[in-house]
Every structure is written in C-alpha cells, then in structure tokens.
Amino acid sequence: MPQSDAVLRPFLAFDQAASYPQQHLPAVIARLARLHSQLPILRSGDYQQLHVSSSQFAFLRGEPAGQVVTAVNMLPEPALIDLLLPFEDGFLVDLLNPGWKFPVQGGRARVALDPAWGRVMVFEITSGGSL
C-alpha cells in the first residue's frame, strides 16, 4: 500500500510570496514542478545513487528510454563532483539551468554545481541523439 509523504510538503501560500524571506522560492518550486511534470522518468525510473557527501548528492533515475541525473550542492560556495555513470560517451545536458552541459567520457563526468543549487540533466549521446 503506498504511503503519503504529505507531511514533508507543507502548504505554501504563493499569494504571500512577497513576504517570504526567500522571495524567489515560488519561481524555483514552479521550475522544479514543470521538470517533474515534463520528465516522467523522475517519477518512475529506477534509482541509482551516484554521489553522497555531507554537502552534495547526486542520483540517477533511469529506464530504457533514457536517464536523468539530479545533483545538488548544499554549500554556500560552488562545488565540483565527479560522477561514475552507467553509460559511456556523450553529454549531461542541464534542463534546470539551460545552456549548461557536461561531457561524459568513458562513463565519467565532472559536474560543476553553483552555491546552494542543483542541476537536472539528461544524457545525450555524442552524435546529438538522446539515449
């Protein structure tokens, strides 16, 4: 029987966003919600932990139709993380921060993370098609 995680998601009154300490938070939540809606793999793909530290984490959601890598930096300064991936050469293309992509060579990628922010990246093979 599925269990609810509703207690982990408190109600946010978006009409009162101007009074929030982090006024950009509603726009960030909306961006993440759009990606969650556009990428069914984020809801149903197999989960694989890629990187865990006290300050960053990264995981992969995958299925035969494709893979999505999510990485988060919890520090107030930039960070670099090295990932060992279950696919070979191509690029991790960031959908959360358009214009960013990171090369994957021999199943390895180095990903730059902005302070207190993350990336949601899809894998594309080098020839330009998606895997």
N, CA, C and O atoms as a printed pandas DataFrame, in Angstrom:
     atom_number atom_name residue_name chain_id  residue_number  x_coord  y_coord  z_coord
0              1         N          MET        A               1    0.840   -1.177    0.000
1              2        CA          MET        A               1    0.000    0.000    0.000
2              3         C          MET        A               1    0.892    1.249    0.000
3              4         O          MET        A               1    1.770    1.359    0.855
4              5         N          PRO        A               2    0.696    2.193   -0.930
5              6        CA          PRO        A               2    1.509    3.398   -0.971
6              7         C          PRO        A               2    1.286    4.259    0.271
7              8         O          PRO        A               2    0.180    4.335    0.806
8              9         N          GLN        A               3    2.354    4.897    0.711
9             10        CA          GLN        A               3    2.256    5.798    1.854
10            11         C          GLN        A               3    2.438    7.225    1.371
11            12         O          GLN        A               3    3.172    7.476    0.415
12            13         N          SER        A               4    1.772    8.155    2.031
13            14        CA          SER        A               4    1.850    9.556    1.649
14            15         C          SER        A               4    3.036   10.233    2.329
15            16         O          SER        A               4    3.376    9.925    3.472
16            17         N          ASP        A               5    3.658   11.162    1.602
17            18        CA          ASP        A               5    4.707   11.983    2.199
18            19         C          ASP        A               5    4.216   13.425    2.358
19            20         O          ASP        A               5    5.019   14.357    2.394
20            21         N          ALA        A               6    2.907   13.602    2.451
21            22        CA          ALA        A               6    2.303   14.933    2.539
22            23         C          ALA        A               6    2.848   15.755    3.702
23            24         O          ALA        A               6    2.960   16.975    3.585
24            25         N          VAL        A               7    3.187   15.123    4.810
25            26        CA          VAL        A               7    3.711   15.877    5.959
26            27         C          VAL        A               7    5.059   16.511    5.658
27            28         O          VAL        A               7    5.470   17.447    6.344
28            29         N          LEU        A               8    5.752   16.015    4.641
29            30        CA          LEU        A               8    7.043   16.587    4.253
30            31         C          LEU        A               8    6.892   17.777    3.309
31            32         O          LEU        A               8    7.870   18.457    2.997
32            33         N          ARG        A               9    5.678   18.019    2.862
33            34        CA          ARG        A               9    5.417   19.102    1.905
34            35         C          ARG        A               9    4.411   20.084    2.486
35            36         O          ARG        A               9    3.217   19.988    2.202
36            37         N          PRO        A              10    4.882   21.032    3.300
37            38        CA          PRO        A              10    3.943   21.974    3.914
38            39         C          PRO        A              10    3.304   22.897    2.878
39            40         O          PRO        A              10    3.865   23.139    1.809
40            41         N          PHE        A              11    2.144   23.395    3.208
41            42        CA          PHE        A              11    1.420   24.321    2.340
42            43         C          PHE        A              11    2.214   25.617    2.200
43            44         O          PHE        A              11    2.698   26.157    3.194
44            45         N          LEU        A              12    2.350   26.114    0.980
45            46        CA          LEU        A              12    2.989   27.396    0.716
46            47         C          LEU        A              12    1.961   28.320    0.077
47            48         O          LEU        A              12    1.386   27.995   -0.962
48            49         N          ALA        A              13    1.737   29.453    0.691
49            50        CA          ALA        A              13    0.780   30.427    0.164
50            51         C          ALA        A              13    1.506   31.314   -0.842
51            52         O          ALA        A              13    2.124   32.309   -0.461
52            53         N          PHE        A              14    1.436   30.962   -2.119
53            54        CA          PHE        A              14    2.173   31.699   -3.143
54            55         C          PHE        A              14    1.698   33.141   -3.272
55            56         O          PHE        A              14    2.457   34.002   -3.716
56            57         N          ASP        A              15    0.453   33.416   -2.891
57            58        CA          ASP        A              15   -0.037   34.796   -2.970
58            59         C          ASP        A              15    0.624   35.684   -1.918
59            60         O          ASP        A              15    0.506   36.908   -1.982
60            61         N          GLN        A              16    1.315   35.083   -0.955
61            62        CA          GLN        A              16    2.021   35.844    0.076
62            63         C          GLN        A              16    3.534   35.791   -0.135
63            64         O          GLN        A              16    4.292   36.073    0.792
64            65         N          ALA        A              17    3.976   35.440   -1.321
65            66        CA          ALA        A              17    5.402   35.231   -1.594
66            67         C          ALA        A              17    6.240   36.475   -1.352
67            68         O          ALA        A              17    7.416   36.356   -1.008
68            69         N          ALA        A              18    5.680   37.653   -1.518
69            70        CA          ALA        A              18    6.446   38.879   -1.316
70            71         C          ALA        A              18    6.946   38.999    0.120
71            72         O          ALA        A              18    7.923   39.702    0.376
72            73         N          SER        A              19    6.294   38.329    1.047
73            74        CA          SER        A              19    6.714   38.411    2.449
74            75         C          SER        A              19    7.655   37.274    2.846
75            76         O          SER        A              19    8.135   37.249    3.979
76            77         N          TYR        A              20    7.928   36.340    1.944
77            78        CA          TYR        A              20    8.836   35.230    2.255
78            79         C          TYR        A              20   10.267   35.741    2.373
79            80         O          TYR        A              20   10.649   36.665    1.655
80            81         N          PRO        A              21   11.065   35.158    3.265
81            82        CA          PRO        A              21   12.475   35.547    3.331
82            83         C          PRO        A              21   13.200   35.263    2.007
83            84         O          PRO        A              21   14.089   36.020    1.617
84            85         N          GLN        A              22   12.831   34.190    1.323
85            86        CA          GLN        A              22   13.410   33.833    0.028
86            87         C          GLN        A              22   12.333   34.068   -1.035
87            88         O          GLN        A              22   11.614   33.143   -1.414
88            89         N          GLN        A              23   12.228   35.303   -1.506
89            90        CA          GLN        A              23   11.135   35.669   -2.401
90            91         C          GLN        A              23   11.165   34.936   -3.737
91            92         O          GLN        A              23   10.135   34.843   -4.405
92            93         N          HIS        A              24   12.311   34.416   -4.138
93            94        CA          HIS        A              24   12.414   33.690   -5.403
94            95         C          HIS        A              24   11.934   32.239   -5.277
95            96         O          HIS        A              24   11.826   31.537   -6.283
96            97         N          LEU        A              25   11.648   31.786   -4.056
97            98        CA          LEU        A              25   11.292   30.388   -3.826
98            99         C          LEU        A              25   10.084   29.918   -4.654
99           100         O          LEU        A              25   10.155   28.829   -5.224
100          101         N          PRO        A              26    8.995   30.666   -4.752
101          102        CA          PRO        A              26    7.871   30.177   -5.571
102          103         C          PRO        A              26    8.259   29.924   -7.030
103          104         O          PRO        A              26    7.787   28.955   -7.625
104          105         N          ALA        A              27    9.109   30.771   -7.618
105          106        CA          ALA        A              27    9.527   30.568   -9.007
106          107         C          ALA        A              27   10.394   29.320   -9.125
107          108         O          ALA        A              27   10.286   28.584  -10.106
108          109         N          VAL        A              28   11.250   29.073   -8.141
109          110        CA          VAL        A              28   12.099   27.874   -8.146
110          111         C          VAL        A              28   11.225   26.628   -8.046
111          112         O          VAL        A              28   11.428   25.663   -8.783
112          113         N          ILE        A              29   10.272   26.646   -7.154
113          114        CA          ILE        A              29    9.374   25.493   -6.997
114          115         C          ILE        A              29    8.602   25.246   -8.287
115          116         O          ILE        A              29    8.413   24.098   -8.690
116          117         N          ALA        A              30    8.158   26.315   -8.934
117          118        CA          ALA        A              30    7.427   26.171  -10.201
118          119         C          ALA        A              30    8.321   25.552  -11.280
119          120         O          ALA        A              30    7.860   24.701  -12.041
120          121         N          ARG        A              31    9.596   25.967  -11.359
121          122        CA          ARG        A              31   10.531   25.382  -12.342
122          123         C          ARG        A              31   10.713   23.892  -12.077
123          124         O          ARG        A              31   10.669   23.081  -13.002
124          125         N          LEU        A              32   10.916   23.540  -10.819
125          126        CA          LEU        A              32   11.103   22.126  -10.473
126          127         C          LEU        A              32    9.838   21.320  -10.752
127          128         O          LEU        A              32    9.916   20.188  -11.229
128          129         N          ALA        A              33    8.693   21.887  -10.465
129          130        CA          ALA        A              33    7.425   21.189  -10.721
130          131         C          ALA        A              33    7.224   20.955  -12.222
131          132         O          ALA        A              33    6.727   19.903  -12.624
132          133         N          ARG        A              34    7.610   21.933  -13.049
133          134        CA          ARG        A              34    7.496   21.754  -14.508
134          135         C          ARG        A              34    8.382   20.603  -14.976
135          136         O          ARG        A              34    7.950   19.774  -15.777
136          137         N          LEU        A              35    9.617   20.549  -14.481
137          138        CA          LEU        A              35   10.505   19.444  -14.863
138          139         C          LEU        A              35    9.939   18.109  -14.402
139          140         O          LEU        A              35    9.983   17.126  -15.142
140          141         N          HIS        A              36    9.415   18.068  -13.203
141          142        CA          HIS        A              36    8.819   16.838  -12.669
142          143         C          HIS        A              36    7.663   16.385  -13.548
143          144         O          HIS        A              36    7.474   15.190  -13.776
144          145         N          SER        A              37    6.904   17.336  -14.033
145          146        CA          SER        A              37    5.769   17.021  -14.901
146          147         C          SER        A              37    6.222   16.611  -16.304
147          148         O          SER        A              37    5.638   15.706  -16.900
148          149         N          GLN        A              38    7.257   17.267  -16.836
149          150        CA          GLN        A              38    7.727   17.005  -18.197
150          151         C          GLN        A              38    8.545   15.726  -18.318
151          152         O          GLN        A              38    8.647   15.160  -19.407
152          153         N          LEU        A              39    9.126   15.264  -17.222
153          154        CA          LEU        A              39   10.024   14.103  -17.258
154          155         C          LEU        A              39    9.452   12.969  -16.412
155          156         O          LEU        A              39    9.787   12.856  -15.233
156          157         N          PRO        A              40    8.595   12.128  -16.991
157          158        CA          PRO        A              40    8.000   11.030  -16.224
158          159         C          PRO        A              40    9.050   10.137  -15.565
159          160         O          PRO        A              40    8.773    9.514  -14.540
160          161         N          ILE        A              41   10.244   10.068  -16.137
161          162        CA          ILE        A              41   11.309    9.233  -15.578
162          163         C          ILE        A              41   11.653    9.655  -14.149
163          164         O          ILE        A              41   12.112    8.834  -13.355
164          165         N          LEU        A              42   11.431   10.939  -13.814
165          166        CA          LEU        A              42   11.704   11.400  -12.448
166          167         C          LEU        A              42   10.743   10.776  -11.439
167          168         O          LEU        A              42   11.018   10.757  -10.239
168          169         N          ARG        A              43    9.634   10.276  -11.923
169          170        CA          ARG        A              43    8.638    9.660  -11.037
170          171         C          ARG        A              43    8.684    8.133  -11.065
171          172         O          ARG        A              43    8.246    7.477  -10.120
172          173         N          SER        A              44    9.220    7.567  -12.160
173          174        CA          SER        A              44    9.093    6.117  -12.289
174          175         C          SER        A              44   10.389    5.381  -12.600
175          176         O          SER        A              44   10.423    4.154  -12.512
176          177         N          GLY        A              45   11.432    6.072  -12.953
177          178        CA          GLY        A              45   12.665    5.398  -13.335
178          179         C          GLY        A              45   13.354    4.739  -12.159
179          180         O          GLY        A              45   13.132    5.110  -11.007
180          181         N          ASP        A              46   14.196    3.753  -12.457
181          182        CA          ASP        A              46   14.996    3.099  -11.420
182          183         C          ASP        A              46   15.922    4.126  -10.787
183          184         O          ASP        A              46   16.412    5.031  -11.463
184          185         N          TYR        A              47   16.159    3.984   -9.493
185          186        CA          TYR        A              47   17.002    4.918   -8.736
186          187         C          TYR        A              47   18.393    4.335   -8.552
187          188         O          TYR        A              47   18.542    3.165   -8.201
188          189         N          GLN        A              48   19.420    5.161   -8.791
189          190        CA          GLN        A              48   20.795    4.756   -8.533
190          191         C          GLN        A              48   21.539    5.927   -7.900
191          192         O          GLN        A              48   21.620    7.008   -8.483
192          193         N          GLN        A              49   22.072    5.710   -6.728
193          194        CA          GLN        A              49   22.859    6.728   -6.041
194          195         C          GLN        A              49   24.197    6.884   -6.755
195          196         O          GLN        A              49   24.863    5.890   -7.044
196          197         N          LEU        A              50   24.598    8.128   -7.044
197          198        CA          LEU        A              50   25.847    8.383   -7.751
198          199         C          LEU        A              50   26.900    9.047   -6.869
199          200         O          LEU        A              50   28.089    8.760   -7.007
200          201         N          HIS        A              51   26.484    9.919   -5.976
201          202        CA          HIS        A              51   27.422   10.663   -5.132
202          203         C          HIS        A              51   26.699   11.091   -3.861
203          204         O          HIS        A              51   25.597   11.639   -3.919
204          205         N          VAL        A              52   27.317   10.842   -2.723
205          206        CA          VAL        A              52   26.760   11.294   -1.452
206          207         C          VAL        A              52   27.901   11.795   -0.581
207          208         O          VAL        A              52   28.867   11.075   -0.327
208          209         N          SER        A              53   27.780   13.032   -0.130
209          210        CA          SER        A              53   28.719   13.588    0.840
210          211         C          SER        A              53   27.898   14.451    1.805
211          212         O          SER        A              53   26.677   14.543    1.675
212          213         N          SER        A              54   28.556   15.065    2.746
213          214        CA          SER        A              54   27.825   15.906    3.689
214          215         C          SER        A              54   27.332   17.198    3.043
215          216         O          SER        A              54   26.500   17.900    3.619
216          217         N          SER        A              55   27.837   17.517    1.852
217          218        CA          SER        A              55   27.499   18.788    1.217
218          219         C          SER        A              55   26.870   18.686   -0.166
219          220         O          SER        A              55   26.259   19.647   -0.633
220          221         N          GLN        A              56   27.010   17.538   -0.830
221          222        CA          GLN        A              56   26.434   17.344   -2.159
222          223         C          GLN        A              56   25.873   15.933   -2.273
223          224         O          GLN        A              56   26.300   15.007   -1.583
224          225         N          PHE        A              57   24.904   15.805   -3.165
225          226        CA          PHE        A              57   24.466   14.461   -3.534
226          227         C          PHE        A              57   24.032   14.468   -4.994
227          228         O          PHE        A              57   23.679   15.504   -5.558
228          229         N          ALA        A              58   24.072   13.279   -5.582
229          230        CA          ALA        A              58   23.639   13.112   -6.966
230          231         C          ALA        A              58   23.052   11.720   -7.115
231          232         O          ALA        A              58   23.524   10.758   -6.508
232          233         N          PHE        A              59   22.019   11.634   -7.931
233          234        CA          PHE        A              59   21.406   10.337   -8.208
234          235         C          PHE        A              59   20.927   10.298   -9.645
235          236         O          PHE        A              59   20.755   11.329  -10.296
236          237         N          LEU        A              60   20.718    9.088  -10.118
237          238        CA          LEU        A              60   20.252    8.849  -11.471
238          239         C          LEU        A              60   18.894    8.163  -11.399
239          240         O          LEU        A              60   18.690    7.255  -10.592
240          241         N          ARG        A              61   17.979    8.597  -12.237
241          242        CA          ARG        A              61   16.728    7.872  -12.462
242          243         C          ARG        A              61   16.822    7.384  -13.900
243          244         O          ARG        A              61   17.011    8.186  -14.815
244          245         N          GLY        A              62   16.693    6.079  -14.110
245          246        CA          GLY        A              62   16.883    5.542  -15.441
246          247         C          GLY        A              62   15.849    4.511  -15.827
247          248         O          GLY        A              62   15.252    3.846  -14.981
248          249         N          GLU        A              63   15.654    4.397  -17.118
249          250        CA          GLU        A              63   14.808    3.371  -17.725
250          251         C          GLU        A              63   15.301    3.212  -19.159
251          252         O          GLU        A              63   16.120    4.010  -19.613
252          253         N          PRO        A              64   14.828    2.213  -19.874
253          254        CA          PRO        A              64   15.332    2.010  -21.239
254          255         C          PRO        A              64   15.209    3.246  -22.140
255          256         O          PRO        A              64   16.018    3.428  -23.050
256          257         N          ALA        A              65   14.218    4.082  -21.895
257          258        CA          ALA        A              65   14.016    5.257  -22.747
258          259         C          ALA        A              65   14.986    6.397  -22.446
259          260         O          ALA        A              65   15.084    7.329  -23.244
260          261         N          GLY        A              66   15.703    6.358  -21.330
261          262        CA          GLY        A              66   16.633    7.439  -21.023
262          263         C          GLY        A              66   17.033    7.492  -19.563
263          264         O          GLY        A              66   16.581    6.694  -18.742
264          265         N          GLN        A              67   17.894    8.456  -19.260
265          266        CA          GLN        A              67   18.379    8.650  -17.906
266          267         C          GLN        A              67   18.352   10.131  -17.558
267          268         O          GLN        A              67   18.561   10.990  -18.414
268          269         N          VAL        A              68   18.091   10.414  -16.284
269          270        CA          VAL        A              68   18.140   11.773  -15.763
270          271         C          VAL        A              68   19.027   11.748  -14.528
271          272         O          VAL        A              68   18.838   10.920  -13.636
272          273         N          VAL        A              69   19.999   12.659  -14.478
273          274        CA          VAL        A              69   20.884   12.796  -13.329
274          275         C          VAL        A              69   20.514   14.088  -12.614
275          276         O          VAL        A              69   20.462   15.154  -13.226
276          277         N          THR        A              70   20.258   13.985  -11.318
277          278        CA          THR        A              70   19.985   15.141  -10.478
278          279         C          THR        A              70   21.141   15.289   -9.507
279          280         O          THR        A              70   21.550   14.318   -8.871
280          281         N          ALA        A              71   21.672   16.507   -9.389
281          282        CA          ALA        A              71   22.783   16.779   -8.481
282          283         C          ALA        A              71   22.492   18.064   -7.717
283          284         O          ALA        A              71   21.966   19.025   -8.280
284          285         N          VAL        A              72   22.837   18.077   -6.424
285          286        CA          VAL        A              72   22.544   19.223   -5.565
286          287         C          VAL        A              72   23.769   19.555   -4.726
287          288         O          VAL        A              72   24.450   18.668   -4.213
288          289         N          ASN        A              73   24.036   20.848   -4.598
289          290        CA          ASN        A              73   25.101   21.362   -3.742
290          291         C          ASN        A              73   24.457   22.148   -2.601
291          292         O          ASN        A              73   23.722   23.105   -2.846
292          293         N          MET        A              74   24.726   21.754   -1.369
293          294        CA          MET        A              74   24.121   22.418   -0.225
294          295         C          MET        A              74   25.018   23.484    0.407
295          296         O          MET        A              74   24.638   24.117    1.392
296          297         N          LEU        A              75   26.201   23.679   -0.161
297          298        CA          LEU        A              75   27.139   24.667    0.371
298          299         C          LEU        A              75   26.864   26.067   -0.185
299          300         O          LEU        A              75   26.280   26.200   -1.260
300          301         N          PRO        A              76   27.280   27.108    0.539
301          302        CA          PRO        A              76   27.126   28.471    0.022
302          303         C          PRO        A              76   28.229   28.865   -0.961
303          304         O          PRO        A              76   28.332   30.032   -1.338
304          305         N          GLU        A              77   29.052   27.901   -1.377
305          306        CA          GLU        A              77   30.077   28.149   -2.396
306          307         C          GLU        A              77   29.988   27.069   -3.473
307          308         O          GLU        A              77   29.418   26.003   -3.239
308          309         N          PRO        A              78   30.555   27.344   -4.658
309          310        CA          PRO        A              78   30.499   26.363   -5.749
310          311         C          PRO        A              78   31.219   25.067   -5.377
311          312         O          PRO        A              78   32.065   25.040   -4.484
312          313         N          ALA        A              79   30.864   24.006   -6.079
313          314        CA          ALA        A              79   31.494   22.697   -5.850
314          315         C          ALA        A              79   31.619   21.955   -7.173
315          316         O          ALA        A              79   30.872   22.204   -8.119
316          317         N          LEU        A              80   32.575   21.044   -7.216
317          318        CA          LEU        A              80   32.743   20.121   -8.339
318          319         C          LEU        A              80   32.554   18.713   -7.812
319          320         O          LEU        A              80   33.086   18.361   -6.760
320          321         N          ILE        A              81   31.790   17.901   -8.547
321          322        CA          ILE        A              81   31.660   16.498   -8.159
322          323         C          ILE        A              81   31.992   15.631   -9.362
323          324         O          ILE        A              81   31.693   15.977  -10.506
324          325         N          ASP        A              82   32.613   14.502   -9.076
325          326        CA          ASP        A              82   32.939   13.521  -10.108
326          327         C          ASP        A              82   31.923   12.393  -10.030
327          328         O          ASP        A              82   31.651   11.859   -8.955
328          329         N          LEU        A              83   31.365   12.038  -11.180
329          330        CA          LEU        A              83   30.335   11.012  -11.240
330          331         C          LEU        A              83   30.803    9.835  -12.084
331          332         O          LEU        A              83   31.400   10.017  -13.145
332          333         N          LEU        A              84   30.530    8.640  -11.608
333          334        CA          LEU        A              84   30.731    7.409  -12.373
334          335         C          LEU        A              84   29.353    6.988  -12.845
335          336         O          LEU        A              84   28.474    6.695  -12.034
336          337         N          LEU        A              85   29.162    6.956  -14.160
337          338        CA          LEU        A              85   27.841    6.764  -14.765
338          339         C          LEU        A              85   27.742    5.427  -15.481
339          340         O          LEU        A              85   28.755    4.876  -15.911
340          341         N          PRO        A              86   26.523    4.899  -15.612
341          342        CA          PRO        A              86   26.335    3.607  -16.291
342          343         C          PRO        A              86   26.178    3.741  -17.806
343          344         O          PRO        A              86   25.568    2.883  -18.444
344          345         N          PHE        A              87   26.718    4.801  -18.375
345          346        CA          PHE        A              87   26.707    4.981  -19.818
346          347         C          PHE        A              87   28.028    5.624  -20.227
347          348         O          PHE        A              87   28.720    6.214  -19.398
348          349         N          GLU        A              88   28.370    5.510  -21.491
349          350        CA          GLU        A              88   29.709    5.876  -21.962
350          351         C          GLU        A              88   29.820    7.344  -22.366
351          352         O          GLU        A              88   29.706    8.232  -21.522
352          353         N          ASP        A              89   30.038    7.595  -23.634
353          354        CA          ASP        A              89   30.375    8.942  -24.097
354          355         C          ASP        A              89   29.145    9.719  -24.537
355          356         O          ASP        A              89   28.225    9.171  -25.145
356          357         N          GLY        A              90   29.150   11.008  -24.217
357          358        CA          GLY        A              90   28.057   11.899  -24.564
358          359         C          GLY        A              90   28.109   13.145  -23.707
359          360         O          GLY        A              90   29.184   13.625  -23.349
360          361         N          PHE        A              91   26.944   13.658  -23.384
361          362        CA          PHE        A              91   26.848   14.869  -22.575
362          363         C          PHE        A              91   25.707   14.747  -21.580
363          364         O          PHE        A              91   24.688   14.113  -21.854
364          365         N          LEU        A              92   25.895   15.364  -20.424
365          366        CA          LEU        A              92   24.802   15.607  -19.493
366          367         C          LEU        A              92   24.333   17.028  -19.774
367          368         O          LEU        A              92   25.081   17.983  -19.563
368          369         N          VAL        A              93   23.109   17.172  -20.244
369          370        CA          VAL        A              93   22.551   18.465  -20.627
370          371         C          VAL        A              93   21.589   18.915  -19.531
371          372         O          VAL        A              93   20.618   18.227  -19.216
372          373         N          ASP        A              94   21.879   20.084  -18.958
373          374        CA          ASP        A              94   21.120   20.591  -17.819
374          375         C          ASP        A              94   19.806   21.219  -18.269
375          376         O          ASP        A              94   19.806   22.181  -19.038
376          377         N          LEU        A              95   18.703   20.684  -17.799
377          378        CA          LEU        A              95   17.384   21.232  -18.123
378          379         C          LEU        A              95   16.941   22.282  -17.116
379          380         O          LEU        A              95   16.103   23.128  -17.428
380          381         N          LEU        A              96   17.491   22.235  -15.920
381          382        CA          LEU        A              96   17.127   23.216  -14.892
382          383         C          LEU        A              96   17.832   24.543  -15.155
383          384         O          LEU        A              96   17.285   25.608  -14.868
384          385         N          ASN        A              97   19.028   24.480  -15.693
385          386        CA          ASN        A              97   19.848   25.665  -15.981
386          387         C          ASN        A              97   20.236   25.615  -17.457
387          388         O          ASN        A              97   21.353   25.214  -17.783
388          389         N          PRO        A              98   19.337   26.013  -18.350
389          390        CA          PRO        A              98   19.591   25.889  -19.786
390          391         C          PRO        A              98   20.921   26.519  -20.201
391          392         O          PRO        A              98   21.335   27.556  -19.684
392          393         N          GLY        A              99   21.569   25.855  -21.153
393          394        CA          GLY        A              99   22.837   26.338  -21.675
394          395         C          GLY        A              99   24.040   25.610  -21.094
395          396         O          GLY        A              99   25.153   25.767  -21.597
396          397         N          TRP        A             100   23.842   24.824  -20.052
397          398        CA          TRP        A             100   24.941   24.082  -19.442
398          399         C          TRP        A             100   24.908   22.629  -19.884
399          400         O          TRP        A             100   23.853   21.994  -19.911
400          401         N          LYS        A             101   26.090   22.111  -20.233
401          402        CA          LYS        A             101   26.213   20.682  -20.487
402          403         C          LYS        A             101   27.614   20.249  -20.087
403          404         O          LYS        A             101   28.562   21.032  -20.135
404          405         N          PHE        A             102   27.725   18.995  -19.695
405          406        CA          PHE        A             102   28.971   18.456  -19.165
406          407         C          PHE        A             102   29.331   17.194  -19.930
407          408         O          PHE        A             102   28.493   16.306  -20.080
408          409         N          PRO        A             103   30.579   17.098  -20.424
409          410        CA          PRO        A             103   30.969   15.917  -21.186
410          411         C          PRO        A             103   31.032   14.663  -20.320
411          412         O          PRO        A             103   31.450   14.704  -19.163
412          413         N          VAL        A             104   30.610   13.562  -20.905
413          414        CA          VAL        A             104   30.739   12.234  -20.294
414          415         C          VAL        A             104   31.727   11.474  -21.167
415          416         O          VAL        A             104   31.501   11.301  -22.365
416          417         N          GLN        A             105   32.820   11.022  -20.564
417          418        CA          GLN        A             105   33.838   10.275  -21.305
418          419         C          GLN        A             105   34.167    9.016  -20.528
419          420         O          GLN        A             105   34.584    9.076  -19.371
420          421         N          GLY        A             106   33.975    7.870  -21.176
421          422        CA          GLY        A             106   34.255    6.598  -20.527
422          423         C          GLY        A             106   33.428    6.369  -19.276
423          424         O          GLY        A             106   33.887    5.723  -18.334
424          425         N          GLY        A             107   32.218    6.894  -19.260
425          426        CA          GLY        A             107   31.339    6.710  -18.111
426          427         C          GLY        A             107   31.635    7.640  -16.941
427          428         O          GLY        A             107   31.126    7.427  -15.840
428          429         N          ARG        A             108   32.449    8.664  -17.162
429          430        CA          ARG        A             108   32.799    9.604  -16.089
430          431         C          ARG        A             108   32.449   11.033  -16.514
431          432         O          ARG        A             108   32.582   11.414  -17.677
432          433         N          ALA        A             109   31.997   11.806  -15.520
433          434        CA          ALA        A             109   31.697   13.218  -15.768
434          435         C          ALA        A             109   32.073   14.028  -14.533
435          436         O          ALA        A             109   31.920   13.565  -13.403
436          437         N          ARG        A             110   32.559   15.220  -14.759
437          438        CA          ARG        A             110   32.811   16.184  -13.678
438          439         C          ARG        A             110   31.770   17.287  -13.842
439          440         O          ARG        A             110   31.680   17.928  -14.889
440          441         N          VAL        A             111   30.992   17.491  -12.791
441          442        CA          VAL        A             111   29.877   18.435  -12.842
442          443         C          VAL        A             111   30.127   19.574  -11.864
443          444         O          VAL        A             111   30.398   19.349  -10.685
444          445         N          ALA        A             112   30.031   20.799  -12.368
445          446        CA          ALA        A             112   30.146   21.993  -11.540
446          447         C          ALA        A             112   28.763   22.340  -10.987
447          448         O          ALA        A             112   27.770   22.359  -11.715
448          449         N          LEU        A             113   28.726   22.613   -9.688
449          450        CA          LEU        A             113   27.463   22.960   -9.038
450          451         C          LEU        A             113   27.566   24.360   -8.434
451          452         O          LEU        A             113   28.538   24.676   -7.749
452          453         N          ASP        A             114   26.581   25.178   -8.687
453          454        CA          ASP        A             114   26.528   26.518   -8.119
454          455         C          ASP        A             114   26.219   26.443   -6.626
455          456         O          ASP        A             114   25.731   25.420   -6.146
456          457         N          PRO        A             115   26.496   27.506   -5.895
457          458        CA          PRO        A             115   26.193   27.520   -4.456
458          459         C          PRO        A             115   24.699   27.309   -4.192
459          460         O          PRO        A             115   23.846   27.925   -4.833
460          461         N          ALA        A             116   24.408   26.437   -3.246
461          462        CA          ALA        A             116   23.031   26.191   -2.799
462          463         C          ALA        A             116   22.061   26.013   -3.966
463          464         O          ALA        A             116   20.990   26.618   -3.998
464          465         N          TRP        A             117   22.450   25.184   -4.909
465          466        CA          TRP        A             117   21.627   24.995   -6.106
466          467         C          TRP        A             117   21.881   23.607   -6.667
467          468         O          TRP        A             117   22.675   22.846   -6.114
468          469         N          GLY        A             118   21.216   23.277   -7.751
469          470        CA          GLY        A             118   21.355   21.957   -8.323
470          471         C          GLY        A             118   21.244   21.951   -9.827
471          472         O          GLY        A             118   21.130   22.989  -10.479
472          473         N          ARG        A             119   21.280   20.737  -10.356
473          474        CA          ARG        A             119   21.146   20.508  -11.791
474          475         C          ARG        A             119   20.254   19.296  -12.005
475          476         O          ARG        A             119   20.291   18.344  -11.225
476          477         N          VAL        A             120   19.454   19.333  -13.059
477          478        CA          VAL        A             120   18.656   18.195  -13.511
478          479         C          VAL        A             120   19.064   17.985  -14.959
479          480         O          VAL        A             120   18.737   18.790  -15.831
480          481         N          MET        A             121   19.791   16.881  -15.209
481          482        CA          MET        A             121   20.461   16.703  -16.504
482          483         C          MET        A             121   20.011   15.416  -17.192
483          484         O          MET        A             121   19.865   14.370  -16.559
484          485         N          VAL        A             122   19.797   15.520  -18.492
485          486        CA          VAL        A             122   19.501   14.342  -19.302
486          487         C          VAL        A             122   20.767   13.951  -20.049
487          488         O          VAL        A             122   21.592   14.801  -20.383
488          489         N          PHE        A             123   20.911   12.653  -20.306
489          490        CA          PHE        A             123   22.069   12.165  -21.052
490          491         C          PHE        A             123   21.762   12.188  -22.535
491          492         O          PHE        A             123   20.720   11.702  -22.975
492          493         N          GLU        A             124   22.684   12.761  -23.304
493          494        CA          GLU        A             124   22.591   12.737  -24.763
494          495         C          GLU        A             124   23.874   12.122  -25.301
495          496         O          GLU        A             124   24.971   12.438  -24.841
496          497         N          ILE        A             125   23.720   11.238  -26.283
497          498        CA          ILE        A             125   24.911   10.637  -26.888
498          499         C          ILE        A             125   25.626   11.702  -27.708
499          500         O          ILE        A             125   25.018   12.692  -28.115
500          501         N          THR        A             126   26.911   11.498  -27.948
501          502        CA          THR        A             126   27.749   12.492  -28.609
502          503         C          THR        A             126   27.221   12.928  -29.964
503          504         O          THR        A             126   27.382   14.091  -30.335
504          505         N          SER        A             127   26.592   12.027  -30.717
505          506        CA          SER        A             127   26.098   12.371  -32.047
506          507         C          SER        A             127   24.897   13.293  -31.997
507          508         O          SER        A             127   24.426   13.735  -33.045
508          509         N          GLY        A             128   24.376   13.606  -30.789
509          510        CA          GLY        A             128   23.272   14.553  -30.677
510          511         C          GLY        A             128   21.943   13.920  -30.349
511          512         O          GLY        A             128   21.022   14.629  -29.943
512          513         N          GLY        A             129   21.797   12.601  -30.509
513          514        CA          GLY        A             129   20.540   11.948  -30.173
514          515         C          GLY        A             129   20.469   11.649  -28.694
515          516         O          GLY        A             129   21.496   11.666  -28.015
516          517         N          SER        A             130   19.313   11.380  -28.187
517          518        CA          SER        A             130   19.149   11.014  -26.785
518          519         C          SER        A             130   19.171    9.517  -26.630
519          520         O          SER        A             130   18.737    8.779  -27.515
520          521         N          LEU        A             131   19.671    9.079  -25.518
521          522        CA          LEU        A             131   19.677    7.659  -25.204
522          523         C          LEU        A             131   18.515    7.329  -24.304
523          524         O          LEU        A             131   18.340    6.172  -23.921
